[in-house]
Amino acid sequence: LIALFIGLWKLAFLLAGFVAKPLHSPFLIAAAFVICALVILAYRGEVRLIERRAPSELAFDASSASAIPGALIGIVLYSTVFAVLWLVGIEKYDGFNGFGGLSAALALPLGAAVGEEIIFRGAIFRIIEDGLGTLAALIISSIVFGAAHLSTHTVLFFATTGPFGLLVGTAYAATRSLWFPRGIHLGWNF
């Protein structure tokens, strides 16, 4: 089951790269939204077809709006961590280069937030929790989340990925919705 989710996610990212490569700024974000919608629909379809249940964690209801405060929380948290690392000399700020790359700066984090939250919270966390409980699901999914990001070579990622996995895992456990942790993830990545 987890392999199926990962396969769908990888397919979506391959499709995103193929579709988005020739696109320019205004179309890039539109393509990201379309691909994210397809990934969400595929997840909802898989849950209904294979698990034979309603995908309540991705319901289009009032919990969908929790992505907005989640994104604001993610931005504040990332900015705080970056500021601390900048103050101690680990990270550096290169300056503001304008809004030219804004579409690309939003499109990739959007795809990552949608795909990764489906994989790590919607599949891995949820399936482990069913068998081993919430605490085990938090720990194991956070370790797997951190391990999946080991190819990212910045101190910021190494220092924060595991704890960030715990944060979004806890957000999912508390709300039983993927929308709030997805918002946090989007804000953090953006």
MODELLER restraints for C-alpha pairs under 7 A, 6 or more apart:
rsr = mdl.restraints
at = mdl.atoms
rsr.add(forms.Gaussian(group=physical.xy_distance, feature=features.Distance(at['CA:2:A'], at['CA:123:A']), mean=5.97, stdev=0.5))
rsr.add(forms.Gaussian(group=physical.xy_distance, feature=features.Distance(at['CA:2:A'], at['CA:124:A']), mean=6.47, stdev=0.5))
rsr.add(forms.Gaussian(group=physical.xy_distance, feature=features.Distance(at['CA:5:A'], at['CA:119:A']), mean=6.11, stdev=0.5))
rsr.add(forms.Gaussian(group=physical.xy_distance, feature=features.Distance(at['CA:6:A'], at['CA:119:A']), mean=6.31, stdev=0.5))
rsr.add(forms.Gaussian(group=physical.xy_distance, feature=features.Distance(at['CA:9:A'], at['CA:115:A']), mean=5.72, stdev=0.5))
rsr.add(forms.Gaussian(group=physical.xy_distance, feature=features.Distance(at['CA:12:A'], at['CA:35:A']), mean=6.70, stdev=0.5))
rsr.add(forms.Gaussian(group=physical.xy_distance, feature=features.Distance(at['CA:12:A'], at['CA:39:A']), mean=6.67, stdev=0.5))
rsr.add(forms.Gaussian(group=physical.xy_distance, feature=features.Distance(at['CA:16:A'], at['CA:32:A']), mean=7.00, stdev=0.5))
rsr.add(forms.Gaussian(group=physical.xy_distance, feature=features.Distance(at['CA:16:A'], at['CA:35:A']), mean=6.60, stdev=0.5))
rsr.add(forms.Gaussian(group=physical.xy_distance, feature=features.Distance(at['CA:20:A'], at['CA:28:A']), mean=5.72, stdev=0.5))
rsr.add(forms.Gaussian(group=physical.xy_distance, feature=features.Distance(at['CA:20:A'], at['CA:31:A']), mean=6.53, stdev=0.5))
rsr.add(forms.Gaussian(group=physical.xy_distance, feature=features.Distance(at['CA:25:A'], at['CA:103:A']), mean=5.23, stdev=0.5))
rsr.add(forms.Gaussian(group=physical.xy_distance, feature=features.Distance(at['CA:25:A'], at['CA:104:A']), mean=6.78, stdev=0.5))
rsr.add(forms.Gaussian(group=physical.xy_distance, feature=features.Distance(at['CA:26:A'], at['CA:103:A']), mean=6.75, stdev=0.5))
rsr.add(forms.Gaussian(group=physical.xy_distance, feature=features.Distance(at['CA:28:A'], at['CA:103:A']), mean=6.36, stdev=0.5))
rsr.add(forms.Gaussian(group=physical.xy_distance, feature=features.Distance(at['CA:28:A'], at['CA:104:A']), mean=6.78, stdev=0.5))
rsr.add(forms.Gaussian(group=physical.xy_distance, feature=features.Distance(at['CA:28:A'], at['CA:107:A']), mean=6.64, stdev=0.5))
rsr.add(forms.Gaussian(group=physical.xy_distance, feature=features.Distance(at['CA:29:A'], at['CA:103:A']), mean=5.54, stdev=0.5))
rsr.add(forms.Gaussian(group=physical.xy_distance, feature=features.Distance(at['CA:29:A'], at['CA:107:A']), mean=5.10, stdev=0.5))
rsr.add(forms.Gaussian(group=physical.xy_distance, feature=features.Distance(at['CA:32:A'], at['CA:107:A']), mean=5.42, stdev=0.5))
rsr.add(forms.Gaussian(group=physical.xy_distance, feature=features.Distance(at['CA:32:A'], at['CA:111:A']), mean=6.39, stdev=0.5))
rsr.add(forms.Gaussian(group=physical.xy_distance, feature=features.Distance(at['CA:36:A'], at['CA:111:A']), mean=6.10, stdev=0.5))
rsr.add(forms.Gaussian(group=physical.xy_distance, feature=features.Distance(at['CA:36:A'], at['CA:114:A']), mean=6.32, stdev=0.5))
rsr.add(forms.Gaussian(group=physical.xy_distance, feature=features.Distance(at['CA:44:A'], at['CA:55:A']), mean=5.75, stdev=0.5))
rsr.add(forms.Gaussian(group=physical.xy_distance, feature=features.Distance(at['CA:47:A'], at['CA:53:A']), mean=6.24, stdev=0.5))
rsr.add(forms.Gaussian(group=physical.xy_distance, feature=features.Distance(at['CA:47:A'], at['CA:54:A']), mean=6.94, stdev=0.5))
rsr.add(forms.Gaussian(group=physical.xy_distance, feature=features.Distance(at['CA:47:A'], at['CA:55:A']), mean=6.05, stdev=0.5))
rsr.add(forms.Gaussian(group=physical.xy_distance, feature=features.Distance(at['CA:48:A'], at['CA:54:A']), mean=5.83, stdev=0.5))
rsr.add(forms.Gaussian(group=physical.xy_distance, feature=features.Distance(at['CA:48:A'], at['CA:55:A']), mean=6.90, stdev=0.5))
rsr.add(forms.Gaussian(group=physical.xy_distance, feature=features.Distance(at['CA:57:A'], at['CA:176:A']), mean=5.74, stdev=0.5))
rsr.add(forms.Gaussian(group=physical.xy_distance, feature=features.Distance(at['CA:57:A'], at['CA:177:A']), mean=4.17, stdev=0.5))
rsr.add(forms.Gaussian(group=physical.xy_distance, feature=features.Distance(at['CA:57:A'], at['CA:178:A']), mean=5.49, stdev=0.5))
rsr.add(forms.Gaussian(group=physical.xy_distance, feature=features.Distance(at['CA:58:A'], at['CA:177:A']), mean=6.16, stdev=0.5))
rsr.add(forms.Gaussian(group=physical.xy_distance, feature=features.Distance(at['CA:58:A'], at['CA:178:A']), mean=5.87, stdev=0.5))
rsr.add(forms.Gaussian(group=physical.xy_distance, feature=features.Distance(at['CA:58:A'], at['CA:179:A']), mean=6.93, stdev=0.5))
rsr.add(forms.Gaussian(group=physical.xy_distance, feature=features.Distance(at['CA:63:A'], at['CA:177:A']), mean=6.78, stdev=0.5))
rsr.add(forms.Gaussian(group=physical.xy_distance, feature=features.Distance(at['CA:63:A'], at['CA:179:A']), mean=6.52, stdev=0.5))
rsr.add(forms.Gaussian(group=physical.xy_distance, feature=features.Distance(at['CA:64:A'], at['CA:179:A']), mean=5.39, stdev=0.5))
rsr.add(forms.Gaussian(group=physical.xy_distance, feature=features.Distance(at['CA:66:A'], at['CA:179:A']), mean=6.02, stdev=0.5))
rsr.add(forms.Gaussian(group=physical.xy_distance, feature=features.Distance(at['CA:66:A'], at['CA:180:A']), mean=4.89, stdev=0.5))
rsr.add(forms.Gaussian(group=physical.xy_distance, feature=features.Distance(at['CA:67:A'], at['CA:179:A']), mean=4.96, stdev=0.5))
rsr.add(forms.Gaussian(group=physical.xy_distance, feature=features.Distance(at['CA:67:A'], at['CA:180:A']), mean=4.58, stdev=0.5))
rsr.add(forms.Gaussian(group=physical.xy_distance, feature=features.Distance(at['CA:67:A'], at['CA:182:A']), mean=6.30, stdev=0.5))
rsr.add(forms.Gaussian(group=physical.xy_distance, feature=features.Distance(at['CA:67:A'], at['CA:183:A']), mean=3.99, stdev=0.5))
rsr.add(forms.Gaussian(group=physical.xy_distance, feature=features.Distance(at['CA:68:A'], at['CA:183:A']), mean=6.02, stdev=0.5))
rsr.add(forms.Gaussian(group=physical.xy_distance, feature=features.Distance(at['CA:70:A'], at['CA:180:A']), mean=5.13, stdev=0.5))
rsr.add(forms.Gaussian(group=physical.xy_distance, feature=features.Distance(at['CA:70:A'], at['CA:181:A']), mean=6.46, stdev=0.5))
rsr.add(forms.Gaussian(group=physical.xy_distance, feature=features.Distance(at['CA:70:A'], at['CA:183:A']), mean=4.22, stdev=0.5))
rsr.add(forms.Gaussian(group=physical.xy_distance, feature=features.Distance(at['CA:70:A'], at['CA:184:A']), mean=4.24, stdev=0.5))
rsr.add(forms.Gaussian(group=physical.xy_distance, feature=features.Distance(at['CA:71:A'], at['CA:183:A']), mean=4.15, stdev=0.5))
rsr.add(forms.Gaussian(group=physical.xy_distance, feature=features.Distance(at['CA:71:A'], at['CA:184:A']), mean=4.55, stdev=0.5))
rsr.add(forms.Gaussian(group=physical.xy_distance, feature=features.Distance(at['CA:71:A'], at['CA:185:A']), mean=6.98, stdev=0.5))
rsr.add(forms.Gaussian(group=physical.xy_distance, feature=features.Distance(at['CA:71:A'], at['CA:186:A']), mean=5.78, stdev=0.5))
rsr.add(forms.Gaussian(group=physical.xy_distance, feature=features.Distance(at['CA:71:A'], at['CA:187:A']), mean=4.06, stdev=0.5))
rsr.add(forms.Gaussian(group=physical.xy_distance, feature=features.Distance(at['CA:72:A'], at['CA:187:A']), mean=6.07, stdev=0.5))
rsr.add(forms.Gaussian(group=physical.xy_distance, feature=features.Distance(at['CA:73:A'], at['CA:184:A']), mean=5.94, stdev=0.5))
rsr.add(forms.Gaussian(group=physical.xy_distance, feature=features.Distance(at['CA:73:A'], at['CA:187:A']), mean=6.98, stdev=0.5))
rsr.add(forms.Gaussian(group=physical.xy_distance, feature=features.Distance(at['CA:74:A'], at['CA:184:A']), mean=4.22, stdev=0.5))
rsr.add(forms.Gaussian(group=physical.xy_distance, feature=features.Distance(at['CA:74:A'], at['CA:185:A']), mean=6.22, stdev=0.5))
rsr.add(forms.Gaussian(group=physical.xy_distance, feature=features.Distance(at['CA:74:A'], at['CA:186:A']), mean=6.96, stdev=0.5))
rsr.add(forms.Gaussian(group=physical.xy_distance, feature=features.Distance(at['CA:74:A'], at['CA:187:A']), mean=4.21, stdev=0.5))
rsr.add(forms.Gaussian(group=physical.xy_distance, feature=features.Distance(at['CA:74:A'], at['CA:188:A']), mean=4.28, stdev=0.5))
rsr.add(forms.Gaussian(group=physical.xy_distance, feature=features.Distance(at['CA:75:A'], at['CA:187:A']), mean=4.51, stdev=0.5))
rsr.add(forms.Gaussian(group=physical.xy_distance, feature=features.Distance(at['CA:75:A'], at['CA:188:A']), mean=5.11, stdev=0.5))
rsr.add(forms.Gaussian(group=physical.xy_distance, feature=features.Distance(at['CA:78:A'], at['CA:188:A']), mean=5.26, stdev=0.5))
rsr.add(forms.Gaussian(group=physical.xy_distance, feature=features.Distance(at['CA:85:A'], at['CA:91:A']), mean=5.49, stdev=0.5))
rsr.add(forms.Gaussian(group=physical.xy_distance, feature=features.Distance(at['CA:86:A'], at['CA:92:A']), mean=5.59, stdev=0.5))
rsr.add(forms.Gaussian(group=physical.xy_distance, feature=features.Distance(at['CA:105:A'], at['CA:190:A']), mean=6.28, stdev=0.5))
rsr.add(forms.Gaussian(group=physical.xy_distance, feature=features.Distance(at['CA:106:A'], at['CA:190:A']), mean=5.94, stdev=0.5))
rsr.add(forms.Gaussian(group=physical.xy_distance, feature=features.Distance(at['CA:109:A'], at['CA:186:A']), mean=5.57, stdev=0.5))
rsr.add(forms.Gaussian(group=physical.xy_distance, feature=features.Distance(at['CA:109:A'], at['CA:189:A']), mean=5.25, stdev=0.5))
rsr.add(forms.Gaussian(group=physical.xy_distance, feature=features.Distance(at['CA:109:A'], at['CA:190:A']), mean=5.63, stdev=0.5))
rsr.add(forms.Gaussian(group=physical.xy_distance, feature=features.Distance(at['CA:110:A'], at['CA:186:A']), mean=5.75, stdev=0.5))
rsr.add(forms.Gaussian(group=physical.xy_distance, feature=features.Distance(at['CA:113:A'], at['CA:182:A']), mean=5.33, stdev=0.5))
rsr.add(forms.Gaussian(group=physical.xy_distance, feature=features.Distance(at['CA:113:A'], at['CA:185:A']), mean=5.32, stdev=0.5))
rsr.add(forms.Gaussian(group=physical.xy_distance, feature=features.Distance(at['CA:113:A'], at['CA:186:A']), mean=5.17, stdev=0.5))
rsr.add(forms.Gaussian(group=physical.xy_distance, feature=features.Distance(at['CA:114:A'], at['CA:182:A']), mean=6.29, stdev=0.5))
rsr.add(forms.Gaussian(group=physical.xy_distance, feature=features.Distance(at['CA:117:A'], at['CA:178:A']), mean=6.77, stdev=0.5))
rsr.add(forms.Gaussian(group=physical.xy_distance, feature=features.Distance(at['CA:117:A'], at['CA:182:A']), mean=6.00, stdev=0.5))
rsr.add(forms.Gaussian(group=physical.xy_distance, feature=features.Distance(at['CA:120:A'], at['CA:141:A']), mean=6.14, stdev=0.5))
rsr.add(forms.Gaussian(group=physical.xy_distance, feature=features.Distance(at['CA:120:A'], at['CA:145:A']), mean=6.62, stdev=0.5))
rsr.add(forms.Gaussian(group=physical.xy_distance, feature=features.Distance(at['CA:121:A'], at['CA:169:A']), mean=6.40, stdev=0.5))
rsr.add(forms.Gaussian(group=physical.xy_distance, feature=features.Distance(at['CA:121:A'], at['CA:172:A']), mean=6.98, stdev=0.5))
rsr.add(forms.Gaussian(group=physical.xy_distance, feature=features.Distance(at['CA:122:A'], at['CA:178:A']), mean=6.93, stdev=0.5))
rsr.add(forms.Gaussian(group=physical.xy_distance, feature=features.Distance(at['CA:124:A'], at['CA:141:A']), mean=6.19, stdev=0.5))
rsr.add(forms.Gaussian(group=physical.xy_distance, feature=features.Distance(at['CA:125:A'], at['CA:137:A']), mean=4.99, stdev=0.5))
rsr.add(forms.Gaussian(group=physical.xy_distance, feature=features.Distance(at['CA:125:A'], at['CA:138:A']), mean=6.70, stdev=0.5))
rsr.add(forms.Gaussian(group=physical.xy_distance, feature=features.Distance(at['CA:125:A'], at['CA:141:A']), mean=5.51, stdev=0.5))
rsr.add(forms.Gaussian(group=physical.xy_distance, feature=features.Distance(at['CA:128:A'], at['CA:137:A']), mean=5.18, stdev=0.5))
rsr.add(forms.Gaussian(group=physical.xy_distance, feature=features.Distance(at['CA:129:A'], at['CA:136:A']), mean=6.87, stdev=0.5))
rsr.add(forms.Gaussian(group=physical.xy_distance, feature=features.Distance(at['CA:129:A'], at['CA:137:A']), mean=4.92, stdev=0.5))
rsr.add(forms.Gaussian(group=physical.xy_distance, feature=features.Distance(at['CA:138:A'], at['CA:166:A']), mean=6.02, stdev=0.5))
rsr.add(forms.Gaussian(group=physical.xy_distance, feature=features.Distance(at['CA:138:A'], at['CA:169:A']), mean=5.76, stdev=0.5))
rsr.add(forms.Gaussian(group=physical.xy_distance, feature=features.Distance(at['CA:142:A'], at['CA:162:A']), mean=5.40, stdev=0.5))
rsr.add(forms.Gaussian(group=physical.xy_distance, feature=features.Distance(at['CA:142:A'], at['CA:165:A']), mean=4.43, stdev=0.5))
rsr.add(forms.Gaussian(group=physical.xy_distance, feature=features.Distance(at['CA:142:A'], at['CA:166:A']), mean=5.52, stdev=0.5))
rsr.add(forms.Gaussian(group=physical.xy_distance, feature=features.Distance(at['CA:143:A'], at['CA:162:A']), mean=6.09, stdev=0.5))
rsr.add(forms.Gaussian(group=physical.xy_distance, feature=features.Distance(at['CA:145:A'], at['CA:162:A']), mean=6.91, stdev=0.5))
rsr.add(forms.Gaussian(group=physical.xy_distance, feature=features.Distance(at['CA:145:A'], at['CA:165:A']), mean=6.17, stdev=0.5))
rsr.add(forms.Gaussian(group=physical.xy_distance, feature=features.Distance(at['CA:146:A'], at['CA:161:A']), mean=5.08, stdev=0.5))
rsr.add(forms.Gaussian(group=physical.xy_distance, feature=features.Distance(at['CA:146:A'], at['CA:162:A']), mean=4.90, stdev=0.5))
rsr.add(forms.Gaussian(group=physical.xy_distance, feature=features.Distance(at['CA:168:A'], at['CA:181:A']), mean=4.95, stdev=0.5))
rsr.add(forms.Gaussian(group=physical.xy_distance, feature=features.Distance(at['CA:171:A'], at['CA:180:A']), mean=6.77, stdev=0.5))
rsr.add(forms.Gaussian(group=physical.xy_distance, feature=features.Distance(at['CA:171:A'], at['CA:181:A']), mean=5.55, stdev=0.5))
rsr.add(forms.Gaussian(group=physical.xy_distance, feature=features.Distance(at['CA:172:A'], at['CA:178:A']), mean=6.05, stdev=0.5))
rsr.add(forms.Gaussian(group=physical.xy_distance, feature=features.Distance(at['CA:172:A'], at['CA:181:A']), mean=5.91, stdev=0.5))
